[in-house]
Amino acid sequence: MIEELLQLLSSGLVIRALIGVILIALVASTSGTFLVFRGLSFMTSGVAHAALGGAALGLFLQYSGIAPWFDPILGALLFSVFVAVVTGYAGESGISEKMEVAIGVSFALSMSIAVFLMYYIPPTQVPQIWGYLIGDILLLDNLDIILLAGTAVFLILITLLFHKEFVYVSVDMEGSLAHGLNARAYHYLMLIASALAIAFATKAVGAILVYAILVAPAAASNELARSVRGVMVSVFVIALLSELAGLGASFSVHASPSAVAGILAALSYVVAMQVKKMRERVDGEAIEKLIAAEASEEDIESFDIDSAHSH
C-alpha cells in the first residue's frame, strides 16, 4: 500500500497536479481577493467563458488557413483582455452595477462568437474548445505549469507593488479619485492582470474550477477575516485544501477532482456565513449584557444619590 502510494506521488502526472494546485491557490489569493472586494465576482465567470470564444477564434483561424500560426491561447487572452477593458470602461465612475452589466454583455458576445465559429471548425477539434470549460487538473502538461507559474509570479509582484492602491480602488473608487489617486490606471491594471490570470488558469484547469476556486474562498474569507492580509491568507488555505481534497477524492473514490474541489470551495462560503451569524449573535449578546451591566451601575449610583438627598 505504501509502495503504491509512493509510486503514485512520484509520477509526473501527480507532481504536475500538486504544483498546479499550489499555483491556482496563489492566483486565487491575489486575483480572487481583489475581485470580491471590488464586487466583481461575476467577472471571473465572464472572463473564463470569454476564453472559450477566443479559443474558438484561434482554431477557426488555424483551420481556415487565414492565420495558421494563431494559437487558441492567444485568442483566449485577447478575449479576456477585451472583457477586462470593457468592464473597466463601464466602471470608471466606480459604480459596480455598470461593470456587472458590461461583464454580462461581454459574456454573451463571447459565447455567441464561440458557438458561431464552432460550425466552421472540424468536429474533431471542437472538444478542445469545451476543454476550456471543463478542464482537468490531472491533465496539466509542462506548458500549463509554466504558464501558471508565470501568472502566479506576475500577480504576486503586482500585488506587492500596488497593494495599497488596489485596496483603495477596490473599496472606494470614488474616494480614491477625490483624493487625487490615479485610480483609473490602477483600476485597469487590476482588471487586466486578473483577466490574464483567469485566462491562463482556465486554459489549465477549466472555467468551472477557476470560478469556484477564485470566488468562493475569497467570499468566505471576506466574511470572517479582519484584515486584507488575513483574507488573502485564508483564501490561499481554503483553495489549497479544497483542491488537495479533490485530488485525494479522484484517487480514492474515482471522482472528478475539479468537481470535488468546487463543491468544497462553495461549502466553505456556506460555513463562513453560519460562523459569521454565530459570531454576530455572540457579540450582540455580549453588548446587551454590557449595556445591562452599565444600566445597573447607573441605577445603583442614582439610588445612592437619592438616599443621600433624603438623609
Secondary structure as the mmCIF struct_conf table of DSSP 4:
data_model
#
loop_
_struct_conf.conf_type_id
_struct_conf.id
_struct_conf.beg_label_comp_id
_struct_conf.beg_label_asym_id
_struct_conf.beg_label_seq_id
_struct_conf.end_label_comp_id
_struct_conf.end_label_asym_id
_struct_conf.end_label_seq_id
HELX_RH_AL_P HELX_RH_AL_P1 ILE A 2 LEU A 9
TURN_TY1_P TURN_TY1_P1 SER A 10 SER A 10
BEND BEND1 SER A 11 SER A 11
HELX_RH_AL_P HELX_RH_AL_P2 GLY A 12 VAL A 27
HELX_RH_PI_P HELX_RH_PI_P1 ALA A 28 GLY A 32
HELX_RH_AL_P HELX_RH_AL_P3 THR A 33 PHE A 37
TURN_TY1_P TURN_TY1_P2 ARG A 38 GLY A 39
HELX_RH_AL_P HELX_RH_AL_P4 SER A 41 SER A 64
BEND BEND2 GLY A 65 ILE A 66
TURN_TY1_P TURN_TY1_P3 PRO A 68 TRP A 69
HELX_RH_AL_P HELX_RH_AL_P5 PRO A 72 ALA A 90
TURN_TY1_P TURN_TY1_P4 GLY A 91 SER A 93
BEND BEND3 GLY A 94 GLY A 94
HELX_RH_AL_P HELX_RH_AL_P6 SER A 96 MET A 118
TURN_TY1_P TURN_TY1_P5 TYR A 119 TYR A 120
BEND BEND4 ILE A 121 ILE A 121
TURN_TY1_P TURN_TY1_P6 PRO A 123 GLN A 125
HELX_RH_AL_P HELX_RH_AL_P7 VAL A 126 TRP A 130
TURN_TY1_P TURN_TY1_P7 GLY A 131 LEU A 133
BEND BEND5 ILE A 134 ILE A 134
HELX_RH_3T_P HELX_RH_3T_P1 ILE A 137 LEU A 139
HELX_RH_AL_P HELX_RH_AL_P8 ASN A 142 LEU A 161
BEND BEND6 PHE A 162 PHE A 162
HELX_RH_AL_P HELX_RH_AL_P9 HIS A 163 VAL A 171
HELX_RH_AL_P HELX_RH_AL_P10 MET A 173 ALA A 178
TURN_TY1_P TURN_TY1_P8 HIS A 179 GLY A 180
HELX_RH_AL_P HELX_RH_AL_P11 ALA A 183 VAL A 205
HELX_RH_AL_P HELX_RH_AL_P12 ALA A 207 LEU A 224
BEND BEND7 ARG A 226 SER A 227
HELX_RH_AL_P HELX_RH_AL_P13 VAL A 228 SER A 252
BEND BEND8 VAL A 253 VAL A 253
HELX_RH_AL_P HELX_RH_AL_P14 PRO A 257 SER A 310
#
